[in-house]
């Protein structure tokens, strides 16, 4: 069941999704569903039976989360994002029933949105190059606070970054599989420039 009114803005962490979505919302007067803004509400209703991956992740210590092998970290992320997707999907379908809606967040894996994607021009994926990813996270106070709770903050940070880099590659591979746009932006590309490129892809610049 495709949904004509949904604009899907996915990708990997630090790709600029939230800022781009807010720019689009301001300039085209389209509401945004920021997935991260609803995470606490969604996590409050998970159960071990229905969302086993999310439940396991929530129960782990910081060391149990971040001092794992990379392949396990990546699989955990994919499993958690998949379970989370089906928690917020009913809300999206209801909100976008008659009016346009931009939805942005990491859980929007290309394979997951396929049944609901009306046209490839309604989805785009943003990512940051690895060096920028590390730079952005090292400057985020909340990330530093999280890492301090690990017995090996340096290794935890490295594992975290390698997980996100691997996740970006996973998303890119799915974009190729489903013929969806994947945009990697470096520091030279401003939020406005990036947002205008996304708007053109969505067809918003032509009044859609």
Backbone as CSV, one residue per row, in Angstrom:
resi,resn,N_x,N_y,N_z,CA_x,CA_y,CA_z,C_x,C_y,C_z
1,UNK,0.844,-1.198,0.000,0.000,0.000,0.000,0.877,1.245,0.000
2,UNK,1.035,1.887,-1.145,1.843,3.099,-1.209,1.072,4.272,-0.614
3,UNK,1.831,5.259,-0.125,1.235,6.434,0.500,1.731,7.666,-0.251
4,UNK,0.847,8.296,-1.015,1.243,9.404,-1.881,1.728,10.629,-1.115
5,UNK,1.276,10.795,0.110,1.558,12.032,0.830,2.828,11.988,1.677
6,UNK,3.544,10.887,1.676,4.739,10.760,2.514,6.010,11.062,1.736
7,UNK,6.877,11.875,2.349,8.226,12.105,1.853,9.192,11.447,2.832
8,UNK,9.967,10.489,2.359,10.853,9.701,3.220,12.272,10.266,3.177
9,UNK,12.789,10.681,4.340,14.138,11.248,4.435,14.949,10.404,5.419
10,UNK,15.641,9.410,4.877,16.398,8.489,5.718,17.890,8.687,5.577
11,UNK,18.640,7.678,6.014,20.092,7.751,5.931,20.758,7.230,7.182
12,UNK,21.976,7.699,7.409,22.749,7.278,8.568,22.981,8.469,9.491
13,UNK,23.433,8.237,10.725,23.626,9.329,11.682,24.536,10.438,11.150
14,UNK,24.198,11.669,11.533,24.978,12.873,11.216,24.953,13.245,9.740
15,UNK,23.977,12.734,9.011,23.867,13.083,7.597,23.150,14.396,7.339
16,UNK,22.595,15.004,8.391,21.890,16.271,8.243,20.398,16.136,8.026
17,UNK,19.854,14.966,8.314,18.431,14.705,8.047,17.509,15.668,8.786
18,UNK,17.733,15.832,10.075,16.838,16.667,10.886,16.862,18.117,10.424
19,UNK,18.054,18.645,10.194,18.184,20.044,9.769,17.563,20.260,8.400
20,UNK,17.787,19.334,7.497,17.192,19.431,6.162,15.668,19.355,6.247
21,UNK,15.159,18.437,7.052,13.704,18.301,7.206,13.093,19.581,7.759
22,UNK,13.750,20.191,8.745,13.238,21.436,9.327,13.267,22.572,8.303
23,UNK,14.322,22.631,7.492,14.409,23.654,6.445,13.260,23.477,5.458
24,UNK,13.024,22.261,5.031,11.934,21.984,4.093,10.580,22.341,4.697
25,UNK,10.409,22.005,5.963,9.151,22.290,6.642,8.889,23.792,6.689
26,UNK,9.944,24.553,6.997,9.814,26.013,7.099,9.494,26.641,5.742
27,UNK,10.155,26.181,4.696,10.013,26.809,3.380,8.796,26.317,2.592
28,UNK,8.352,25.104,2.871,7.235,24.551,2.096,6.002,24.260,2.953
29,UNK,6.089,24.601,4.243,4.947,24.480,5.159,4.387,23.060,5.197
30,UNK,5.301,22.118,5.288,4.936,20.708,5.415,5.385,20.221,6.791
31,UNK,4.516,19.619,7.572,4.930,19.129,8.892,5.955,18.005,8.785
32,UNK,6.737,17.863,9.856,7.787,16.841,9.908,7.519,15.882,11.052
33,UNK,7.699,14.615,10.783,7.675,13.588,11.828,9.125,13.196,12.072
34,UNK,9.717,13.765,13.150,11.076,13.407,13.544,11.000,12.125,14.376
35,UNK,11.485,11.040,13.848,11.360,9.750,14.539,11.991,9.788,15.924
36,UNK,13.160,10.413,16.042,13.848,10.461,17.336,13.030,11.179,18.406
37,UNK,12.182,12.108,17.990,11.379,12.866,18.955,10.335,11.998,19.639
38,UNK,10.051,10.837,19.070,9.022,9.948,19.609,9.605,8.679,20.237
39,UNK,10.934,8.577,20.279,11.570,7.322,20.684,11.208,6.915,22.105
40,UNK,11.179,7.869,23.046,10.873,7.514,24.437,9.467,6.929,24.556
41,UNK,8.532,7.520,23.846,7.147,7.024,23.879,7.058,5.622,23.283
42,UNK,7.797,5.392,22.225,7.769,4.071,21.593,8.456,3.010,22.452
43,UNK,9.585,3.376,23.057,10.296,2.412,23.897,9.489,2.038,25.138
44,UNK,8.591,2.922,25.545,7.785,2.657,26.741,6.772,1.539,26.524
45,UNK,6.524,1.175,25.263,5.495,0.158,25.009,6.071,-1.138,24.434
46,UNK,7.401,-1.241,24.357,7.973,-2.467,23.791,7.820,-3.632,24.761
47,UNK,7.791,-4.838,24.200,7.738,-6.058,25.004,8.800,-7.027,24.489
48,UNK,9.288,-7.934,25.345,10.292,-8.913,24.895,9.783,-9.793,23.766
49,UNK,8.485,-10.027,23.730,7.917,-10.910,22.713,7.797,-10.209,21.355
50,UNK,7.327,-8.980,21.362,7.067,-8.273,20.103,8.286,-7.540,19.557
51,UNK,9.149,-7.045,20.449,10.337,-6.287,20.040,11.574,-6.812,20.776
52,UNK,11.974,-8.044,20.510,13.084,-8.653,21.262,14.410,-7.914,21.122
53,UNK,14.716,-7.407,19.940,15.996,-6.717,19.739,16.045,-5.415,20.530
54,UNK,14.985,-4.627,20.455,14.931,-3.382,21.224,14.970,-3.652,22.718
55,UNK,14.275,-4.690,23.138,14.232,-5.023,24.561,15.619,-5.427,25.057
56,UNK,16.336,-6.227,24.274,17.695,-6.630,24.659,18.626,-5.424,24.726
57,UNK,18.524,-4.551,23.739,19.400,-3.375,23.698,19.165,-2.474,24.903
58,UNK,17.917,-2.272,25.251,17.584,-1.416,26.386,18.087,-1.995,27.702
59,UNK,18.151,-3.309,27.790,18.542,-3.960,29.043,20.056,-4.030,29.235
60,UNK,20.825,-3.738,28.205,22.277,-3.890,28.278,22.957,-2.705,28.959
61,UNK,24.135,-2.982,29.527,24.992,-1.911,30.022,25.686,-1.260,28.825
62,UNK,26.368,-0.138,29.067,27.069,0.526,27.971,28.180,-0.358,27.421
63,UNK,28.856,-1.093,28.281,29.893,-2.011,27.792,29.284,-3.128,26.955
64,UNK,28.150,-3.654,27.408,27.488,-4.724,26.657,27.005,-4.218,25.299
65,UNK,26.715,-2.925,25.227,26.274,-2.364,23.951,27.456,-2.128,23.002
66,UNK,28.472,-1.446,23.482,29.474,-0.904,22.570,30.782,-1.673,22.511
67,UNK,31.016,-2.619,23.387,32.250,-3.401,23.332,31.977,-4.777,22.735
68,UNK,31.191,-4.792,21.674,30.873,-6.016,20.946,31.597,-6.015,19.598
69,UNK,31.702,-7.164,18.942,32.252,-7.201,17.584,31.395,-6.366,16.628
70,UNK,32.031,-5.808,15.621,31.350,-4.908,14.697,30.161,-5.566,14.002
71,UNK,30.307,-6.815,13.581,29.201,-7.451,12.864,27.966,-7.584,13.742
72,UNK,28.179,-7.812,15.042,27.049,-7.905,15.961,26.419,-6.534,16.200
73,UNK,27.259,-5.502,16.317,26.750,-4.143,16.494,25.883,-3.727,15.307
74,UNK,26.349,-4.038,14.113,25.581,-3.680,12.919,24.263,-4.433,12.870
75,UNK,24.289,-5.720,13.156,23.052,-6.502,13.124,22.075,-6.024,14.182
76,UNK,22.589,-5.660,15.364,21.728,-5.109,16.412,21.030,-3.844,15.921
77,UNK,21.794,-2.972,15.248,21.220,-1.721,14.753,20.120,-1.993,13.735
78,UNK,20.389,-2.874,12.801,19.395,-3.198,11.770,18.138,-3.787,12.403
79,UNK,18.326,-4.701,13.350,17.177,-5.336,14.011,16.370,-4.323,14.814
80,UNK,17.069,-3.442,15.539,16.373,-2.442,16.358,15.633,-1.432,15.486
81,UNK,16.279,-0.961,14.426,15.620,-0.016,13.531,14.394,-0.649,12.869
82,UNK,14.497,-1.920,12.533,13.369,-2.610,11.901,12.184,-2.701,12.855
83,UNK,12.454,-3.101,14.094,11.368,-3.180,15.080,10.772,-1.805,15.348
84,UNK,11.621,-0.788,15.426,11.129,0.562,15.684,10.256,1.049,14.524
85,UNK,10.645,0.732,13.306,9.877,1.147,12.128,8.415,0.723,12.251
86,UNK,8.189,-0.495,12.659,6.812,-0.992,12.734,6.066,-0.470,13.960
87,UNK,6.785,0.170,14.884,6.112,0.829,16.001,5.513,2.166,15.569
88,UNK,6.249,2.926,14.748,5.726,4.242,14.351,4.982,4.238,13.018
89,UNK,5.077,3.170,12.252,4.417,3.128,10.940,2.918,3.429,11.003
90,UNK,2.158,2.840,11.931,0.720,3.154,11.967,0.447,4.645,12.155
91,UNK,1.287,5.328,12.935,1.115,6.766,13.128,1.345,7.515,11.817
92,UNK,2.373,7.106,11.073,2.667,7.760,9.795,1.510,7.605,8.819
93,UNK,0.997,6.403,8.730,-0.086,6.138,7.782,-1.326,6.959,8.115
94,UNK,-1.552,7.168,9.392,-2.708,7.967,9.805,-2.468,9.452,9.546
95,UNK,-1.263,9.940,9.904,-0.948,11.361,9.745,-0.898,11.778,8.282
96,UNK,-0.423,10.885,7.419,-0.262,11.217,6.001,-1.433,10.732,5.149
97,UNK,-2.554,10.505,5.776,-3.710,9.970,5.048,-4.209,10.940,3.980
98,UNK,-4.200,12.238,4.307,-4.743,13.224,3.363,-3.810,14.403,3.102
99,UNK,-2.782,14.594,3.934,-1.905,15.756,3.788,-0.443,15.319,3.722
100,UNK,0.411,16.096,3.032,1.832,15.760,2.938,2.506,15.736,4.308
101,UNK,3.472,14.863,4.443,4.231,14.735,5.683,5.652,14.308,5.343
102,UNK,6.630,14.993,5.933,8.027,14.586,5.820,8.359,13.739,7.036
103,UNK,8.878,12.561,6.807,9.296,11.709,7.922,10.793,11.509,7.802
104,UNK,11.518,11.720,8.915,12.975,11.600,8.853,13.497,10.791,10.024
105,UNK,14.526,9.990,9.725,15.164,9.215,10.780,15.941,8.033,10.236
106,UNK,16.781,7.486,11.080,17.624,6.353,10.684,16.853,5.066,10.386
107,UNK,15.718,4.801,11.057,15.051,3.508,10.822,14.417,3.334,9.441
108,UNK,14.461,4.356,8.598,13.774,4.277,7.303,14.613,3.533,6.269
109,UNK,14.895,2.296,6.545,15.672,1.487,5.615,14.916,1.320,4.293
110,UNK,15.613,1.403,3.166,14.946,1.282,1.867,14.066,0.045,1.737
111,UNK,14.530,-1.082,2.262,13.740,-2.313,2.161,12.434,-2.208,2.941
112,UNK,12.445,-1.455,4.040,11.253,-1.340,4.881,10.200,-0.423,4.269
113,UNK,10.632,0.638,3.612,9.654,1.600,3.093,9.076,1.198,1.738
114,UNK,9.638,0.188,1.098,9.223,-0.174,-0.257,7.717,-0.353,-0.433
115,UNK,7.036,-1.066,0.464,5.590,-1.265,0.253,4.780,0.028,0.345
116,UNK,5.376,1.085,0.922,4.642,2.323,1.176,5.148,3.483,0.323
117,UNK,6.116,3.215,-0.543,6.740,4.254,-1.362,5.979,4.407,-2.676
118,UNK,5.408,5.590,-2.901,4.598,5.804,-4.106,5.455,5.999,-5.350
119,UNK,6.674,6.533,-5.186,7.565,6.782,-6.323,8.982,6.982,-5.778
120,UNK,10.016,6.565,-6.513,11.393,6.752,-6.022,11.745,8.200,-5.693
121,UNK,11.067,9.150,-6.314,11.341,10.562,-6.033,10.828,10.997,-4.666
122,UNK,10.090,10.142,-3.994,9.568,10.474,-2.663,10.478,9.979,-1.541
123,UNK,11.656,9.461,-1.881,12.596,8.992,-0.855,14.010,9.416,-1.221
124,UNK,14.774,9.821,-0.211,16.181,10.155,-0.402,16.925,9.845,0.897
125,UNK,18.184,9.496,0.762,18.986,9.081,1.919,20.240,9.935,2.018
126,UNK,20.494,10.467,3.215,21.623,11.357,3.465,22.631,10.691,4.384
127,UNK,23.909,10.921,4.108,24.972,10.353,4.938,26.133,11.329,5.016
128,UNK,26.915,11.190,6.075,28.139,11.974,6.235,29.336,11.070,5.991
129,UNK,30.430,11.594,5.432,31.634,10.778,5.275,32.207,10.412,6.638
130,UNK,32.971,9.324,6.738,33.465,8.843,8.037,34.199,9.880,8.875
131,UNK,35.047,10.701,8.260,35.800,11.681,9.046,34.883,12.717,9.669
132,UNK,33.843,13.116,8.935,32.888,14.083,9.463,32.028,13.458,10.557
133,UNK,31.680,12.201,10.387,30.905,11.483,11.398,31.636,11.489,12.735
134,UNK,32.911,11.140,12.717,33.711,11.120,13.946,33.814,12.512,14.551
135,UNK,33.991,13.504,13.705,34.103,14.878,14.189,32.815,15.333,14.863
136,UNK,31.679,15.092,14.213,30.396,15.516,14.762,30.113,14.855,16.110
137,UNK,30.312,13.547,16.193,30.007,12.838,17.435,30.924,13.266,18.568
138,UNK,32.189,13.524,18.271,33.132,13.932,19.318,32.778,15.289,19.903
139,UNK,31.946,16.063,19.188,31.550,17.392,19.649,30.184,17.396,20.331
140,UNK,29.539,16.255,20.388,28.206,16.186,20.987,28.318,15.805,22.460
141,UNK,27.863,16.703,23.323,28.012,16.500,24.768,27.350,15.213,25.234
142,UNK,26.181,14.899,24.687,25.467,13.701,25.136,26.240,12.439,24.782
143,UNK,26.934,12.463,23.645,27.720,11.291,23.247,28.907,11.097,24.180
144,UNK,29.548,12.205,24.551,30.675,12.139,25.490,30.209,11.598,26.832
145,UNK,29.029,12.034,27.280,28.474,11.557,28.548,28.220,10.056,28.506
146,UNK,27.686,9.573,27.399,27.444,8.136,27.235,28.745,7.360,27.305
147,UNK,29.761,7.830,26.606,31.034,7.112,26.525,31.737,7.037,27.870
148,UNK,31.544,8.038,28.704,32.174,8.037,30.026,31.653,6.906,30.905
149,UNK,30.510,6.344,30.556,29.929,5.258,31.341,30.467,3.890,30.931
150,UNK,31.338,3.877,29.921,31.975,2.629,29.494,33.308,2.457,30.213
151,UNK,33.724,1.222,30.393,35.022,0.952,31.022,36.175,1.268,30.080
152,UNK,35.884,1.389,28.787,36.904,1.712,27.784,36.302,2.698,26.785
153,UNK,36.215,3.991,27.176,35.549,4.981,26.327,36.134,5.093,24.923
154,UNK,37.444,4.980,24.801,38.071,5.117,23.484,37.651,3.985,22.545
155,UNK,37.666,2.753,23.067,37.255,1.614,22.246,35.762,1.671,21.941
156,UNK,34.980,2.081,22.936,33.535,2.198,22.735,33.228,3.216,21.635
157,UNK,33.934,4.353,21.660,33.725,5.379,20.634,34.098,4.851,19.254
158,UNK,35.227,4.161,19.172,35.661,3.620,17.887,34.654,2.592,17.350
159,UNK,34.164,1.723,18.241,33.170,0.725,17.824,31.876,1.387,17.351
160,UNK,31.471,2.416,18.089,30.261,3.162,17.747,30.383,3.764,16.342
161,UNK,31.515,4.420,16.091,31.719,5.048,14.787,31.799,4.011,13.671
162,UNK,32.504,2.923,13.927,32.610,1.876,12.909,31.250,1.243,12.636
163,UNK,30.423,1.137,13.676,29.061,0.623,13.492,28.266,1.547,12.575
164,UNK,28.348,2.862,12.839,27.583,3.812,12.033,28.098,3.885,10.595
165,UNK,29.405,3.746,10.421,29.979,3.715,9.071,29.490,2.477,8.322
166,UNK,29.483,1.342,9.017,28.993,0.097,8.410,27.502,0.198,8.097
167,UNK,26.754,0.864,8.979,25.322,1.038,8.728,25.100,1.901,7.488
168,UNK,25.904,2.947,7.328,25.790,3.800,6.145,26.026,2.986,4.872
169,UNK,27.009,2.098,4.911,27.270,1.246,3.742,26.086,0.312,3.470
170,UNK,25.486,-0.176,4.539,24.315,-1.053,4.400,23.164,-0.297,3.732
171,UNK,22.932,0.933,4.179,21.873,1.754,3.590,22.183,2.050,2.122
172,UNK,23.433,2.382,1.846,23.829,2.674,0.465,23.592,1.464,-0.444
173,UNK,23.923,0.282,0.046,23.715,-0.940,-0.743,22.232,-1.160,-1.028
174,UNK,21.382,-0.909,-0.030,19.942,-1.055,-0.255,19.417,0.006,-1.224
175,UNK,19.987,1.205,-1.165,19.571,2.247,-2.110,19.886,1.832,-3.547
176,UNK,21.045,1.231,-3.738,21.380,0.734,-5.081,20.409,-0.365,-5.509
177,UNK,20.085,-1.238,-4.562,19.185,-2.349,-4.873,17.807,-1.857,-5.306
178,UNK,17.317,-0.805,-4.623,15.962,-0.316,-4.898,15.950,0.956,-5.749
179,UNK,17.125,1.342,-6.264,17.237,2.495,-7.163,16.741,3.785,-6.504
180,UNK,17.235,4.030,-5.290,16.880,5.229,-4.549,18.100,6.142,-4.416
181,UNK,17.855,7.410,-4.272,18.924,8.422,-4.221,19.652,8.360,-2.880
182,UNK,20.984,8.388,-2.948,21.840,8.356,-1.754,22.839,9.492,-1.887
183,UNK,22.831,10.421,-0.932,23.637,11.630,-1.018,24.612,11.716,0.153
184,UNK,25.893,11.720,-0.149,26.934,11.919,0.865,27.408,13.356,0.756
185,UNK,27.373,14.078,1.868,27.741,15.494,1.830,28.928,15.770,2.741
186,UNK,29.852,16.570,2.259,30.982,16.955,3.100,30.703,18.322,3.718
187,UNK,31.709,18.871,4.404,31.533,20.112,5.146,31.267,21.305,4.237
188,UNK,31.645,21.191,2.977,31.491,22.320,2.058,30.039,22.551,1.656
189,UNK,29.178,21.571,1.897,27.771,21.678,1.509,26.943,22.154,2.700
190,UNK,26.386,23.352,2.597,25.586,23.909,3.686,24.249,23.189,3.801
191,UNK,23.599,23.392,4.940,22.269,22.801,5.134,21.304,23.311,4.069
192,UNK,21.387,24.602,3.765,20.489,25.163,2.754,20.719,24.527,1.387
193,UNK,21.986,24.370,1.013,22.296,23.753,-0.281,21.805,22.316,-0.332
194,UNK,22.039,21.616,0.774,21.601,20.222,0.846,20.073,20.143,0.778
195,UNK,19.404,21.033,1.522,17.944,21.025,1.561,17.351,21.350,0.191
196,UNK,17.969,22.279,-0.526,17.473,22.618,-1.864,17.614,21.436,-2.823
197,UNK,18.697,20.679,-2.657,18.882,19.494,-3.497,17.824,18.441,-3.187
198,UNK,17.509,18.287,-1.894,16.463,17.346,-1.494,15.098,17.824,-1.993
199,UNK,14.849,19.133,-1.876,13.574,19.692,-2.343,13.382,19.445,-3.838
200,UNK,14.447,19.624,-4.601,14.362,19.371,-6.042,14.063,17.900,-6.321
201,UNK,14.716,17.021,-5.558,14.466,15.587,-5.730,13.012,15.245,-5.403
202,UNK,12.490,15.835,-4.335,11.107,15.585,-3.931,10.090,16.231,-4.878
203,UNK,10.547,17.177,-5.697,9.628,17.898,-6.564,8.961,19.064,-5.877
204,UNK,9.449,19.443,-4.707,8.834,20.532,-3.957,9.096,21.879,-4.613
205,UNK,10.217,21.997,-5.312,10.540,23.266,-5.954,9.587,23.591,-7.096
206,UNK,8.861,22.581,-7.566,7.900,22.817,-8.651,6.473,22.909,-8.132
207,UNK,6.374,23.015,-6.797,5.067,23.233,-6.203,4.314,21.989,-5.819
208,UNK,4.942,20.816,-5.903,4.250,19.583,-5.513,4.041,19.540,-4.005
